[in-house]
Amino acid sequence: MPPRQDQFLKVLSRDSAEAAFLSALRPAPPGAEDVALMDLPGRVLAADIAAPVDAPPFDRATVDGFAVCAADLFEASATCPVTLHLNAETIHCGTDPHLSVAPGTATPIATGGPIPRGADAVVMIEHTEPEGDAIAIARAVAPGTHVSFAGSDIARGQTLLRRAAHVQATLPARLTSELGRTEFALVALIEGPEGLVAHPVAKGSGAVTAFAQADGFLTVPALAESLSPGTEANVTLFATTITPPRLTIVGSHCIGLDAVVGRLADAGVSARILATGSQGGLSARR
């Protein structure tokens, strides 16, 4: 008689098997590590990322033209143009200026070129007329005209990306997806009677509008054709915290509602419109 295979005869319940598995695994939060950008897919940020430098790192021209002192052109007009003598250098993108712009002078500069000392504005080349080694300018400019100041895009210390924050929310209606493709669905969160509710945001042709309405996103696995109504989903937030509006209007869009929401905002009541169509409104009602 062959020996008895006792190791295959001990049957555990699902809960007991899961408890035994977890006790042996002893799961713990993963640690943080530095990885290359190409290895980021599938990971979440462990900490906020702040800008280490200003962008742009220096004051730069936003048009092709001439760096000038705005005070020289306060009285410039079509009937009384101002003549400025040209400095003996041309500033290109990526080159350092060596000459200051003194009153009564101007320096040719290309888009992206650093603003030289003494200059506080840029005159577009289309608004000038050459006169030998000088230019005639027939319109006034204000300080800062056509200048992108250091840090105007991103300031040093500004938070660029925030660490991942998650909340649990319930889907009020079926969320369909394409089988075989992992989908990241944008959702807007509202307060329901039993907790947060995640309403899918219709993408349509306006990606910017969809992002403006969304509070975060949830993931539909590649092997799922849909997520059923009532599914408890893990929502990754776009911000570290979320404060749902006091009133959310869900259903077909009506331009009259825009005026209502505007009046509510004037009264200090936060409100939001989610144009999900009639069926979406009925699902939200249920």
Secondary structure as UniProt FT lines:
FT   HELIX           6..8
FT   HELIX           14..25
FT   HELIX           37..39
FT   TURN            41..42
FT   STRAND          49..50
FT   STRAND          60..61
FT   STRAND          65..68
FT   HELIX           70..73
FT   TURN            74..75
FT   STRAND          82..86
FT   TURN            93..94
FT   TURN            103..104
FT   STRAND          105..109
FT   TURN            111..112
FT   TURN            117..118
FT   STRAND          121..124
FT   HELIX           125..127
FT   STRAND          128..131
FT   TURN            132..133
FT   STRAND          134..137
FT   TURN            143..146
FT   STRAND          147..148
FT   TURN            150..151
FT   TURN            156..157
FT   STRAND          159..161
FT   STRAND          166..170
FT   STRAND          175..176
FT   TURN            179..180
FT   STRAND          183..192
FT   TURN            193..194
FT   STRAND          195..200
FT   TURN            204..205
FT   HELIX           207..213
FT   STRAND          216..220
FT   TURN            222..223
FT   STRAND          226..227
FT   TURN            229..230
FT   STRAND          232..237
FT   STRAND          247..251
FT   HELIX           255..266
FT   TURN            267..268
FT   STRAND          271..275
FT   HELIX           277..285
//
